Amino acid sequence: MIFLQPYFLFGLLAVSIPIIIHLFHFRRYKTVYFTNVSFLRNLKKETEKQSKLKHLLVLLARILAVIAIVTAFAQPVIPEQEETKSSLKAKNFVSVYVDNSRSMQLQSGEGKLLAKARSKANNIIDSYSATARFQFLSNDFKAYHQRFFDKSRAKNLVEEVSVSPSTRKLSDVVSRQQQLFSEVDEKANKHIYLLSDFQNSTADIDRVAADSSFNINLVKIRANQPNNLYIDSCWFEEPVRQLQQTSVLHVSLKNSGVRDYEKIPLKLKIDGEQRALASFSVKAGQQVETELSFTNRQTGWHQARLEIVDNPVTFDDVFYFSYEIKPAVKVIEIYEDRPSPYLARLFQKDSLIRYTSSSALKLNYSQLADNHLIILNEVETISSGLTQTLNKTLAEGQSDVLILPDDEQLSANQRIADELDISRYTASDSSSTEVVDIATSHPLYENVFMENIDLTSDKNFDLPVINKHYSISRKPGADVLMRLLNDKPFLLTERRGNSTIYQLASPLGDEFTNLQRHALFVPTFHRMAVLSQKSGEFFHFTGSDKSVSLSLRGPESEDRVVKLQRVNGDYEIIPPITKGPDGLQMENKVKKAGHYRVQYNDSIQGYLSFNYDRVESDLAMFSQEEMKQAAEDNIQTDMTVYEDSPKPLRRQIEENQAGYPLWRWFVVLALVFLGIEVLFLRFLK
């Protein structure tokens, strides 16, 4: 047996108090005179003997009561292990993490999970002495979370915690706690407490970093079995939205509960107006996909939202997204001698494409980036200004580029390839061949061919014939869209950030190929123009580590400020902006879901939509048994799982940290001895 507070043992000096009372109070005798002296002598002997026995018994009861009270204050324990004796004498540093994610709004038998977690966190703090130091941590990862506080301040921080949209992996939380513990004396006791509902999606117990310098304690906050239906994601069937065309929106919905849902309405609202309605059914634990169709009536930016009604979890019942319909696709052809008549006939007849052509010598470089598709048609020489402009538009993801090689000069084609850092033209090949394979699965040819068609085995399928072409040395990462009979590429593509570069192995001339007169010409080049519109991602998730790409137009300056303002005006943020290889990147610091205006140089550059992360929507949680098994499997980490039992958490911690506590038994003994004293004084005559 050891004592947690041995200094209280000095209180045993209080044993002298009942002894002094005994010596100076119970030994006072009063003289009584009787006529019969012999009778008095016998009575006096008998009374004195009985009185002395009574006084000694009372004295003994008082001494034992004082000893029991003092021993209880000294907090005696029976340690479970030998090393516990030395650890009990060291100072305690305690880190308490309270999961304040949205799933902690669920109900338990004792109210909401977060309120229950706060109560248990206070019990943990109370189980340590006043000399202990505490770190409080939540999903918000605020600056003051990386400091130690006294008992009072720590309890105040616990009471201040509220539900947050942020979610954290358990391994990330422990890593954050380890950072602060690295500054603590090695001889100190380091304790980590993790209070959470331990959802399967975030509680990666098996990935918690091993460290023998501290122990990890898992405290599960048990919830009632909830049902949750939520919108997981959505996407458009077509890569680009165009004016007066029908768009098909696919919506993924999940049921993470234990009951089936039948005929649940799903609404689509665009710019505040309901544009489509569907209903769906989904079984427990399953996922379904449904479609919504609508027509794009106006150009410009549109803010849309999907809605369902489901309780008690409601944060994932709305899904925000935004998209832009551009008035026209801008295509420019840069030529050396004359523009291509085939490209002019293709693009000039399309009302949704704004086609222009310009000689390389008369080109206005400042307006080049305004075009979605830039075609270099047999350009012999490429100036430094044009090279710089093309590389900039490619790096910033503003335009796609199509290369049609020069018909005579191999060296000119090689210089262009070197300047743009693309696949190199190596030699001229005058042998006749034909296209034998097309990458039908590539987005460029999506929905162009019938499903399950095999162009290599279907000999009746007519493909372009090639009379003369250039050999291309394909760079790593470049994809072959058309392959020749000699296994050389005829049409190549490669990605440059958000932009796409296309390379053709021959010019569009009758002496080289019949592609320009072939049925494949229209879908190939028309799809290049359509896909050159940069739609970007039309939704994001709050708190994500993934940065957001921005396309900003206007004069750049060192003091430029980009603002995100929620459409309803109740929230504004100035995010950090960095310049990367794929253009401007914005750090995702958004905390509230909704539609946001992107403001730059006092003008609206576009819109971004943010949703709360769906990782909290899947309410599958670790059971007590699964947590224990996961803790046992992580053999390199000292991990304890506390049971959700009637026994108070504070008592469980005391027993686990110090051993079996005896102070309660000594309190009981003190009361027993005081009761015995009362009985002696009252009934012992």
VONU-334330 format. One line per field, with one value per residue (C-alpha): z, y, x; chain. Coordinates in nm, 4 decimals, padded with zeros to 6 digits, m for minus. Last residue first. Layout:
<atoms>
Z Z ...
Y Y ...
X X ...
marnu A ...
</atoms>
This chain:
<atoms>
Z 03.2043 02.8335 02.6416 02.5513 02.5701 02.4258 02.1459 02.0491 02.0398 01.8247 01.5773 01.5625 01.4960 01.2166 01.0577 01.0562 00.9106 00.6242 00.5494 00.5585 00.3042 00.0742 00.0959 m00.0255 m00.3952 m00.6174 m00.8520 m00.9316 m01.2943 m01.3603 m01.0265 m01.0380 m01.3977 m01.3275 m01.0247 m01.2311 m01.5036 m01.2622 m01.2458 m01.4258 m01.7360 m02.0665 m02.0556 m02.0765 m02.3462 m02.2616 m02.5042 m02.4401 m02.8031 m02.9742 m02.9586 m03.1806 m03.2174 m02.8553 m02.9077 m03.2210 m03.0260 m02.7436 m02.9916 m03.1653 m02.8314 m02.7363 m03.0773 m03.3441 m03.5218 m03.8488 m03.8712 m04.2293 m04.2508 m04.0714 m04.3759 m04.5807 m04.5460 m04.5256 m04.8653 m05.0490 m05.3706 m05.5596 m05.7790 m06.0428 m06.0934 m05.9227 m05.9421 m05.6745 m05.7722 m05.7073 m05.5631 m05.5713 m05.4674 m05.2376 m05.2346 m04.9168 m04.6422 m04.3573 m04.2458 m04.5509 m04.5046 m04.8240 m04.9368 m05.2758 m05.5713 m05.8646 m06.1724 m06.2288 m06.1531 m05.8319 m05.7267 m05.3722 m05.2291 m04.8576 m04.8027 m04.7232 m04.5706 m04.5560 m04.3871 m04.3484 m04.6985 m04.8346 m05.1287 m04.9013 m04.9634 m05.0672 m05.1064 m05.3137 m05.2318 m05.4588 m05.2792 m05.5036 m05.8168 m06.1036 m06.3565 m06.4357 m06.4746 m06.2061 m06.2599 m05.9220 m05.8277 m05.4802 m05.2451 m05.1049 m04.7262 m04.6967 m04.4221 m04.6179 m04.9170 m05.2767 m05.5635 m05.9354 m06.0104 m06.3248 m06.6211 m06.8410 m07.1917 m07.4159 m07.4146 m07.6698 m07.9052 m07.8960 m07.9325 m08.2584 m08.3833 m08.3330 m08.3917 m08.7292 m08.8657 m08.8019 m09.1031 m09.3252 m09.5517 m09.3158 m09.2294 m09.5958 m09.5345 m09.6558 m10.0184 m09.9315 m09.6667 m09.2954 m09.1782 m09.0468 m08.7172 m08.5187 m08.1713 m07.9042 m07.5843 m07.2929 m07.0120 m06.6433 m06.5555 m06.8864 m07.0026 m07.3055 m07.6349 m07.9451 m08.2867 m08.5517 m08.3166 m08.4633 m08.4539 m08.8277 m08.8865 m08.7307 m08.3858 m08.3059 m07.9519 m07.8244 m07.4722 m07.3514 m06.9993 m07.1025 m07.4249 m07.7632 m08.0303 m08.3265 m08.6843 m08.9396 m09.2040 m09.5669 m09.7391 m09.4345 m09.4719 m09.2208 m09.0892 m09.2477 m09.0342 m09.2434 m09.0959 m08.7450 m08.5376 m08.4593 m08.4262 m08.1475 m08.0638 m07.7129 m07.7108 m08.0336 m08.1168 m08.0454 m07.6915 m07.5396 m07.8155 m07.6613 m07.3139 m07.3978 m07.4005 m07.7810 m07.8037 m08.1818 m08.3658 m08.7224 m08.8799 m09.2282 m09.4093 m09.7171 m09.6906 m09.7002 m09.3441 m09.2226 m08.9150 m08.5426 m08.4397 m08.0642 m07.7917 m07.6036 m07.4263 m07.5835 m07.7214 m07.8024 m07.9937 m08.1839 m08.2713 m08.3908 m08.6199 m08.7744 m08.8224 m09.0033 m09.2650 m09.5442 m09.4380 m09.1095 m08.8200 m08.6930 m08.3171 m08.1132 m07.7876 m07.4977 m07.3056 m06.9578 m06.7429 m06.5862 m06.7104 m07.0595 m07.0856 m06.9677 m07.2049 m07.4978 m07.4077 m07.3618 m07.6902 m07.8736 m07.7374 m07.8189 m08.1778 m08.3351 m08.6856 m08.9477 m08.8315 m09.0020 m08.8195 m08.4527 m08.3149 m07.9864 m07.8106 m07.5240 m07.6379 m07.4008 m07.3481 m07.7019 m07.6535 m07.5222 m07.7900 m08.0789 m08.3846 m08.7024 m08.7916 m08.6871 m08.9205 m08.7535 m08.7521 m08.5594 m08.4579 m08.2041 m08.1385 m08.0097 m08.3381 m08.5284 m08.8996 m08.8570 m08.6770 m08.9349 m09.2518 m09.1056 m08.9888 m09.3376 m09.5123 m09.3141 m09.2775 m09.5123 m09.5027 m09.1445 m08.9497 m08.6014 m08.5657 m08.2779 m08.1097 m07.8543 m07.7263 m07.6858 m07.4285 m07.1405 m06.9052 m06.5604 m06.2737 m05.9043 m05.6481 m05.3033 m05.1430 m04.8735 m04.6443 m04.5104 m04.2119 m04.1181 m03.8867 m03.6881 m03.9332 m04.3117 m04.5750 m04.9145 m05.1078 m05.4021 m05.4534 m05.7515 m05.8049 m06.1709 m06.3403 m06.6870 m06.9852 m06.9618 m07.0323 m06.9521 m06.9723 m06.6905 m06.6153 m06.2764 m06.2379 m05.9510 m05.7934 m05.4964 m05.1951 m04.9374 m04.5581 m04.5144 m04.8453 m05.0792 m05.2559 m05.4876 m05.5932 m05.8507 m05.8929 m06.1293 m06.1790 m05.8454 m05.8590 m05.6121 m05.8687 m05.9518 m05.7190 m05.7518 m05.5257 m05.4143 m05.2768 m05.0758 m05.2262 m04.9707 m04.7126 m04.5456 m04.1832 m04.0169 m04.1031 m04.3360 m04.6355 m04.9220 m05.2141 m05.5371 m05.7776 m06.1552 m06.3315 m06.6959 m06.8835 m07.1700 m07.4151 m07.4619 m07.3684 m07.3098 m07.0107 m07.0560 m06.9508 m07.0114 m06.7537 m06.4795 m06.1288 m05.7793 m05.4346 m05.1037 m05.0440 m04.7070 m04.5278 m04.1621 m03.9032 m03.5493 m03.2957 m02.9681 m02.9044 m02.6914 m02.5966 m02.6035 m02.3842 m02.5325 m02.3098 m02.4621 m02.2474 m02.2786 m02.3341 m02.5147 m02.8474 m03.1397 m03.3883 m03.4136 m03.7419 m03.5967 m03.4100 m03.7341 m03.5754 m03.8605 m04.0980 m03.8477 m03.6131 m03.2665 m03.0687 m02.9168 m02.6027 m02.6481 m02.3297 m02.3445 m02.0309 m01.9809 m01.6430 m01.6029 m01.6137 m01.9765 m01.8912 m02.1328 m02.4675 m02.6701 m02.5032 m02.7113 m03.0410 m02.9198 m02.8786 m03.2442 m03.3509 m03.1342 m03.3135 m03.6577 m03.5731 m03.4638 m03.8016 m03.7741 m03.8774 m03.8861 m03.9077 m03.5376 m03.2476 m02.9331 m02.6767 m02.4066 m02.1176 m02.1850 m02.2051 m01.8622 m01.7208 m01.8515 m01.6972 m01.3520 m01.3628 m01.4748 m01.8383 m02.0899 m02.4355 m02.7952 m02.7947 m02.7584 m03.1325 m03.2400 m03.3715 m03.4390 m03.3935 m03.0163 m02.7741 m02.4077 m02.2515 m01.8758 m01.6014 m01.2728 m00.9423 m00.8367 m00.8332 m01.1034 m01.1117 m01.1467 m01.4991 m01.6088 m01.4565 m01.6404 m01.9680 m01.8821 m01.8474 m02.1700 m02.3540 m02.2261 m02.3506 m02.6877 m02.7135 m02.6701 m02.3800 m02.1200 m02.3120 m02.6137 m02.8839 m03.1871 m03.2022 m03.1662 m03.5321 m03.6237 m03.4964 m03.1427 m03.0503 m02.7107 m02.6681 m02.3181 m02.2769 m01.9233 m01.7781 m01.4344 m01.2048 m01.0751 m00.7380 m00.8767 m01.1423 m00.8825 m00.7218 m01.0545 m01.1607 m00.9168 m01.0761 m00.9550 m00.6870 m00.3649 m00.2824 00.0234 m00.0237 00.2552 00.3366 00.4061 00.6380 00.8407 00.8797 00.9730 01.2318 01.3887 01.4083 01.5582 01.8287 01.9056 01.9327 02.1600 02.3887 02.4139 02.5019 02.7599 02.9195 02.9491 03.1074 03.3613 03.4514 03.5205 03.7535 03.9389 03.9920 04.1470 04.3804 04.4991 04.5641 04.7908 04.9913 05.0163 05.1648 05.4212 05.5077 05.5818 05.6634 05.3095 05.1843 04.8046 04.6684 04.2918 04.0648 03.7688 03.5660 03.2558 03.1749 03.1949 03.0878 02.8404 02.6731 02.6365 02.4777 02.2486 02.1201 02.0993 01.7997 01.6129 01.5608 01.2956 01.0799 00.9793 00.7586 00.5346 00.3806 00.2251 m00.0425 m00.2952 m00.0213 m00.0891 00.0000
Y 00.2104 00.1383 00.2504 00.6152 00.6781 00.3390 00.3681 00.7131 00.5855 00.2904 00.5332 00.7355 00.4133 00.3143 00.6606 00.6453 00.2937 00.4138 00.6963 00.4405 00.2246 00.5236 00.5995 00.2540 00.3130 00.0093 00.0966 00.4361 00.5045 00.2419 00.2689 00.6455 00.6471 00.4069 00.6120 00.9310 00.7562 00.6773 00.3069 00.2660 00.1490 00.3016 00.1143 00.2834 00.1563 00.1675 00.2047 00.1725 00.1724 m00.0841 m00.3605 m00.1836 m00.5080 m00.4862 m00.1352 m00.2498 m00.5405 m00.3130 m00.0707 m00.3543 m00.4753 m00.1314 m00.0945 00.1227 00.3507 00.3554 00.7049 00.7770 01.1465 01.2605 01.1884 01.3944 01.7140 02.0201 02.1717 02.4618 02.6397 02.8803 03.1706 03.3891 03.6852 03.9461 04.2826 04.5040 04.4029 04.0392 03.9098 03.5404 03.5172 03.2293 02.9752 02.7751 02.5709 02.7466 02.6965 02.8124 02.8094 02.6168 02.7583 02.9253 02.8277 03.0519 02.8720 02.5037 02.5319 02.7187 03.0773 03.1068 03.2771 03.2882 03.3271 03.6546 03.5427 03.6730 03.5435 03.6757 03.8215 03.5831 03.5099 03.4199 03.6433 03.5110 03.7857 03.8028 04.0935 04.2302 04.4209 04.2949 04.3831 04.1945 04.3664 04.1832 03.8264 03.5629 03.1877 03.0185 02.6614 02.5459 02.3776 02.0299 02.0166 02.0235 02.2305 02.2848 02.0606 02.1800 02.2144 02.2984 02.1862 02.3476 02.4428 02.5294 02.5537 02.3697 02.0691 02.2348 02.3300 01.9898 01.8298 02.0211 01.9091 01.5372 01.5319 01.7104 01.5339 01.1791 01.1927 01.2278 01.5250 01.6890 01.3413 01.2697 01.2917 01.4414 01.5520 01.6545 01.8968 01.9243 01.9099 01.5842 01.4126 01.6059 01.7296 01.8238 02.0118 02.0201 02.2758 02.2330 02.1514 02.0736 01.7558 01.5598 01.4655 01.2878 01.2326 01.0246 00.8089 00.5359 00.1685 00.1235 00.0918 00.4315 00.5195 00.7934 00.9249 00.8391 00.9690 01.1723 01.0942 01.0070 01.1965 01.0430 01.0708 01.1783 01.0591 01.3097 01.2290 01.1432 00.9568 00.8915 00.7348 00.8089 00.5232 00.3361 00.0505 m00.2604 m00.4310 m00.4356 m00.6047 m00.2991 m00.0633 m00.2640 m00.1108 m00.1827 00.1292 00.3151 00.5886 00.9626 00.9354 01.0188 01.0689 01.3576 01.2167 00.9168 00.5743 00.5633 00.5822 00.5280 00.2456 00.1591 00.4971 00.4479 00.4104 00.5408 00.5868 00.9439 00.9521 01.2746 01.2486 01.3304 01.5574 01.6035 01.5526 01.8783 02.1316 02.4377 02.5834 02.2369 02.1337 02.4638 02.4198 02.0620 02.1743 02.4394 02.1813 01.9480 02.2147 02.1142 02.0825 02.2656 02.0828 02.1322 02.1911 02.2346 02.4351 02.4487 02.7707 02.9259 02.6605 02.9051 02.7094 02.6732 03.0443 03.1295 02.8845 03.0265 03.3872 03.3168 03.1284 03.4006 03.6664 03.4589 03.4244 03.0979 03.0324 02.8013 02.8011 02.5168 02.5931 02.6734 02.6437 02.8162 02.6926 02.8784 03.2272 03.5231 03.4318 03.5487 03.9016 04.0456 03.8641 04.0575 03.8548 04.0357 03.8231 03.4933 03.5691 03.5746 03.3710 03.4094 03.1685 03.2376 02.9007 02.8576 02.9673 02.6934 02.7690 02.9540 02.6596 02.3812 02.5916 02.7887 02.4741 02.3210 02.6387 02.6404 02.9885 03.1179 03.1745 03.1227 03.0576 03.1276 02.9981 03.1355 02.9623 03.1294 02.9073 03.1156 03.2648 03.0770 02.8775 02.8744 02.6305 02.6262 02.3507 02.3203 01.9989 02.0158 01.7286 01.6851 01.9218 01.7652 01.4689 01.4101 01.4058 01.3906 01.6277 01.6354 01.9255 01.9813 02.3303 02.5449 02.8792 02.9822 03.1868 03.3328 03.2333 03.1744 02.8970 02.5814 02.3027 02.0565 01.6847 01.5132 01.1632 00.9127 00.7049 00.4740 00.3705 00.1019 00.0640 00.0367 00.0262 00.3213 00.4669 00.7670 01.0635 01.3316 01.7041 01.9588 02.3341 02.4847 02.8518 03.0096 03.0544 02.6844 02.4572 02.0791 01.8824 01.5170 01.3593 01.0322 00.7483 00.4786 00.4788 00.1574 00.1340 00.0722 00.3965 00.4914 00.5523 00.7102 00.9334 00.9893 01.2481 01.2507 01.5766 01.5613 01.8893 01.9807 02.2374 02.5915 02.7378 02.4942 02.2946 02.1165 01.7670 01.6034 01.3657 01.6232 01.5240 01.4910 01.3825 01.2217 01.3531 01.2142 00.9712 00.9146 00.6842 00.6846 00.4030 00.5947 00.7293 00.6018 00.8373 00.6143 00.7055 00.5910 00.6367 00.6718 00.6237 00.8263 00.7708 00.4383 00.6017 00.4248 00.6474 00.5931 00.4120 00.1142 00.3475 00.5089 00.6609 00.8918 00.6903 00.4156 00.6690 00.6779 00.8528 01.0600 01.1367 01.0838 01.1058 01.1302 01.0956 01.1919 01.1249 01.3316 01.1810 01.2873 01.6533 01.8055 01.9725 01.6557 01.6431 01.9409 01.7717 01.4410 01.5991 01.7045 01.3521 01.2139 01.4360 01.3418 00.9694 01.0145 01.1660 01.5099 01.6688 02.0393 02.1548 02.2487 02.1822 02.3780 02.3908 02.6587 02.4184 02.2278 02.5501 02.6520 02.3132 02.3649 02.7109 02.5745 02.2793 02.4722 02.5169 02.3622 02.5112 02.3931 02.4256 02.7998 02.8213 02.6558 02.3005 02.3281 01.9540 01.9909 01.9957 02.0826 02.0565 02.0124 02.0535 01.8592 02.0331 02.0486 01.6699 01.4556 01.2873 01.6260 01.6696 01.3334 01.4068 01.7405 01.5556 01.3163 01.6058 01.7676 01.4359 01.4032 01.7526 01.6643 01.3421 01.5143 01.4080 01.1336 00.8382 00.9507 01.1986 01.3006 01.6428 01.4719 01.3690 01.7299 01.7212 01.8303 01.5364 01.6265 01.5759 01.5875 01.6098 01.5469 01.6275 01.4676 01.5321 01.2304 01.0561 00.8241 00.7064 00.5595 00.3355 00.2473 00.0662 m00.2153 m00.2915 m00.2980 m00.0384 m00.0700 00.2819 00.5086 00.8599 01.0609 01.2158 00.8653 00.7927 01.1056 01.0067 00.6447 00.7523 00.9997 00.7322 00.4799 00.7265 00.8073 00.4424 00.3684 00.6599 00.5422 00.1902 00.3260 00.5419 00.2516 00.0255 00.2949 00.3593 m00.0084 m00.0412 00.2840 00.1807 m00.1603 m00.0272 00.2622 00.0409 m00.1919 00.0979 00.2708 m00.0421 m00.0622 00.3073 00.2949 00.6574 00.7764 01.0799 01.1379 01.2833 01.3713 01.2261 01.3940 01.1313 01.1499 01.5104 01.5765 01.2451 01.1432 01.4838 01.4709 01.1249 01.2400 01.5246 01.3276 01.1353 01.4689 01.3935 01.1539 01.4666 01.4381 01.1601 01.4307 01.4721 01.1262 01.2414 00.9541 00.6990 00.3492 00.0000
X m02.3250 m02.2326 m02.5421 m02.4913 m02.1187 m02.0279 m02.2841 m02.1589 m01.8008 m01.9068 m02.0660 m01.7456 m01.5558 m01.7948 m01.7786 m01.3987 m01.4106 m01.6326 m01.3910 m01.1096 m01.2915 m01.3368 m00.9637 m00.8652 m00.7993 m00.7136 m00.4290 m00.2887 m00.3744 m00.6404 m00.8152 m00.8133 m00.9341 m01.2217 m01.3247 m01.3354 m01.5335 m01.8139 m01.9137 m02.2464 m02.0538 m01.9414 m01.6140 m01.2789 m01.0426 m00.6718 m00.3788 m00.0065 00.1131 00.3353 00.0736 m00.1794 m00.3767 m00.4876 m00.6250 m00.8097 m00.9604 m01.0683 m01.2257 m01.4074 m01.5485 m01.6754 m01.8399 m01.6827 m01.9258 m02.1222 m02.2745 m02.1702 m02.2531 m01.9389 m01.7199 m01.9648 m01.7578 m01.9802 m02.0439 m01.8795 m01.9745 m01.7501 m01.8582 m01.6951 m01.4642 m01.6812 m01.5054 m01.3489 m00.9929 m01.0826 m01.4086 m01.4975 m01.8633 m01.9516 m02.2378 m02.3011 m02.1354 m01.9563 m01.5952 m01.3968 m01.0187 m00.9393 m00.6069 m00.6406 m00.4214 m00.3334 m00.2020 m00.1250 00.2485 00.1678 00.1030 m00.0265 m00.3345 m00.4245 m00.7992 m00.9778 m01.3088 m01.6631 m01.9788 m02.3343 m02.3720 m02.6380 m02.4066 m02.1170 m01.8189 m01.4786 m01.2229 m00.9045 m00.6756 m00.4034 m00.1287 00.1502 m00.0405 m00.1971 m00.4196 m00.7417 m00.8596 m00.8559 m00.8814 m00.8678 m00.7793 m00.8867 m00.6388 m00.6964 m00.6583 m01.0373 m01.1988 m01.5172 m01.5871 m01.5796 m01.8284 m01.8328 m01.4791 m01.3476 m01.5671 m01.2728 m01.4162 m01.1690 m01.4021 m01.6305 m01.3467 m01.1783 m01.5203 m01.5729 m01.2329 m01.2938 m01.6708 m01.6363 m01.3281 m01.4512 m01.6844 m01.3758 m01.3072 m01.0512 m00.9145 m00.8329 m00.4586 m00.1289 m00.1820 m00.5377 m00.4130 m00.4882 m00.1269 00.0226 00.1085 m00.1531 m00.0708 m00.3262 m00.2382 m00.4829 m00.5073 m00.5871 m00.2254 m00.0582 m00.2308 m00.1212 m00.2815 m00.1587 m00.3183 m00.1380 00.0658 00.2914 00.1922 00.2687 m00.1071 m00.1599 m00.2917 m00.5423 m00.5973 m00.2480 m00.1976 00.1025 00.2257 00.5797 00.6618 00.5761 00.8413 00.6298 00.6821 00.5588 00.2989 00.2306 m00.0512 m00.2718 m00.6175 m00.8926 m01.1102 m01.4014 m01.5362 m01.5878 m01.2829 m01.4336 m01.1600 m00.9456 m01.2431 m01.4069 m01.7459 m01.8798 m02.1004 m02.1680 m01.9232 m01.9286 m02.0721 m01.7291 m01.4739 m01.2780 m01.3443 m01.1170 m01.2857 m01.2971 m00.9189 m00.9082 m00.7325 m00.6395 m00.5671 m00.4187 m00.0915 00.0873 00.4636 00.5944 00.7351 00.9001 01.1176 01.1457 00.8563 00.8967 00.6339 00.5767 00.8008 00.6328 00.9589 01.0963 00.7842 00.7849 01.1528 01.0901 00.8092 01.0353 01.3129 01.0750 00.9989 00.7589 00.3936 00.4207 00.2606 m00.0972 m00.0677 m00.3883 m00.3694 m00.6150 m00.6692 m00.6879 m00.5193 m00.2733 00.0270 m00.1214 m00.2006 00.1513 00.3216 00.1246 00.2078 00.5799 00.6039 00.4117 00.6451 00.9534 00.8377 00.7224 00.8463 00.6968 00.3351 00.1483 m00.1795 m00.1252 m00.4798 m00.5719 m00.8865 m01.0571 m00.9661 m00.9278 m00.5601 m00.4762 m00.6056 m00.2768 m00.0771 m00.2344 m00.1223 m00.0186 00.2878 00.1288 m00.1612 m00.4982 m00.8158 m01.1406 m01.4177 m01.6911 m01.8546 m02.2106 m02.3690 m02.1815 m02.1505 m01.8198 m01.6571 m01.6611 m01.6341 m01.3414 m01.1634 m01.1891 m01.0804 m00.7543 m00.6123 m00.3387 00.0379 00.1577 m00.1601 m00.2948 m00.6516 m00.8584 m01.1505 m01.3792 m01.6604 m01.9740 m02.2116 m02.0503 m02.2693 m02.1089 m02.1551 m02.2385 m02.2876 m02.4472 m02.5773 m02.8437 m02.9497 m02.5939 m02.6288 m02.9643 m02.8982 m03.2213 m03.3954 m03.4246 m03.5661 m03.3930 m03.2437 m03.0073 m02.8695 m02.7773 m02.6031 m02.5758 m02.3043 m02.3537 m02.5662 m02.9379 m03.1883 m02.9915 m03.2491 m03.3119 m03.2751 m03.2397 m03.0985 m03.0818 m02.8082 m02.8536 m02.6450 m02.7236 m02.6951 m03.0697 m03.2564 m03.2999 m03.6022 m03.6014 m03.8122 m03.7381 m03.7975 m03.6414 m03.6095 m03.7124 m03.6150 m03.3714 m03.0931 m03.1212 m03.3183 m03.3139 m03.5475 m03.5310 m03.8485 m03.8211 m04.0256 m03.9364 m03.6574 m03.5395 m03.4275 m03.0906 m02.9145 m02.6281 m02.8553 m02.6633 m02.7572 m02.5602 m02.7010 m02.6511 m02.7368 m02.8419 m02.8124 m03.0443 m02.9125 m03.0379 m02.6956 m02.4136 m02.2883 m01.9558 m01.8372 m02.1788 m02.3284 m02.3021 m02.1950 m02.3385 m02.2211 m02.3189 m02.6679 m02.7780 m03.0070 m02.9292 m03.0788 m02.9440 m02.8806 m02.8625 m02.5181 m02.2287 m01.9489 m01.6407 m01.3446 m01.0131 m00.7084 m00.3634 m00.0524 00.2649 00.6393 00.5860 00.5114 00.3447 00.1638 m00.2113 m00.2749 m00.4659 m00.6999 m00.8165 m01.1283 m01.2381 m01.4593 m01.5397 m01.6942 m01.5449 m01.8243 m01.5462 m01.3480 m00.9728 m00.7666 m00.3866 m00.1720 00.1900 00.3560 00.6699 01.0190 01.0759 01.0117 00.7610 00.8419 00.7723 00.4307 00.3198 00.3982 00.2563 m00.0862 m00.0891 00.0107 m00.2687 m00.5208 m00.3874 m00.4128 m00.7744 m00.8602 m01.0103 m01.3384 m01.4201 m01.7826 m01.7711 m02.0100 m01.9265 m01.6441 m01.6765 m01.7423 m01.4211 m01.2225 m01.3514 m01.2494 m00.8959 m00.8769 m00.9655 m00.7267 m00.4219 m00.3317 m00.0895 m00.0556 m00.0995 m00.4784 m00.4249 m00.3534 m00.6775 m00.6991 m01.0759 m01.1311 m01.0920 m00.7977 m00.7505 m00.4053 m00.3842 m00.1237 m00.1403 m00.0623 m00.4295 m00.4504 m00.6042 m00.9475 m01.1157 m00.9743 m01.1123 m01.4522 m01.4563 m01.3937 m01.6781 m01.9200 m01.8030 m01.8438 m02.2016 m02.2804 m02.1233 m02.3243 m02.6594 m02.8783 m02.8252 m02.9741 m02.7793 m02.8728 m02.6728 m02.5086 m02.1691 m02.1992 m02.1276 m01.7712 m01.6854 m01.4608 m01.3179 m00.9434 m00.7918 m00.4137 m00.2826 00.0576 00.1051 00.4027 00.5952 00.5346 00.2694 00.5131 00.7495 00.4884 00.3264 00.6426 00.5591 00.2261 m00.1351 m00.0748 m00.2818 m00.3919 m00.3922 m00.5324 m00.3543 m00.6946 m00.8316 m00.5384 m00.6127 m00.9798 m00.8962 m00.6368 m00.8811 m01.1541 m00.9088 m00.8083 m01.1708 m01.2714 m00.9705 m01.0568 m01.4182 m01.2993 m01.0536 m01.3194 m01.5636 m01.3008 m01.2010 m01.5636 m01.6312 m01.3318 m01.4106 m01.7741 m01.6871 m01.4191 m01.6355 m01.9343 m01.7289 m01.5830 m01.9230 m02.0783 m01.8003 m01.8376 m02.2091 m02.2837 m02.2158 m02.0248 m01.9736 m01.6468 m01.6470 m01.3807 m01.2081 m01.0143 m01.2446 m01.1587 m00.7866 m00.6382 m00.9085 m00.9206 m00.5426 m00.5681 m00.8520 m00.6284 m00.3018 m00.4349 m00.4164 m00.0492 m00.1769 m00.2275 00.1352 00.0013 m00.1456 00.1987 00.1656 m00.0817 m00.0855 m00.0103 00.1225 00.0000
marnu A A A A A A A A A A A A A A A A A A A A A A A A A A A A A A A A A A A A A A A A A A A A A A A A A A A A A A A A A A A A A A A A A A A A A A A A A A A A A A A A A A A A A A A A A A A A A A A A A A A A A A A A A A A A A A A A A A A A A A A A A A A A A A A A A A A A A A A A A A A A A A A A A A A A A A A A A A A A A A A A A A A A A A A A A A A A A A A A A A A A A A A A A A A A A A A A A A A A A A A A A A A A A A A A A A A A A A A A A A A A A A A A A A A A A A A A A A A A A A A A A A A A A A A A A A A A A A A A A A A A A A A A A A A A A A A A A A A A A A A A A A A A A A A A A A A A A A A A A A A A A A A A A A A A A A A A A A A A A A A A A A A A A A A A A A A A A A A A A A A A A A A A A A A A A A A A A A A A A A A A A A A A A A A A A A A A A A A A A A A A A A A A A A A A A A A A A A A A A A A A A A A A A A A A A A A A A A A A A A A A A A A A A A A A A A A A A A A A A A A A A A A A A A A A A A A A A A A A A A A A A A A A A A A A A A A A A A A A A A A A A A A A A A A A A A A A A A A A A A A A A A A A A A A A A A A A A A A A A A A A A A A A A A A A A A A A A A A A A A A A A A A A A A A A A A A A A A A A A A A A A A A A A A A A A A A A A A A A A A A A A A A A A A A A A A A A A A A A A A A A A A A A A A A A A A A A A A A A A A A A A A A A A A A A A A A A A A A A A A A A A A A A A A A A A A A A A A A A A A A A A A A A A A A A A A A A A A A A A A A A A A A A A
</atoms>
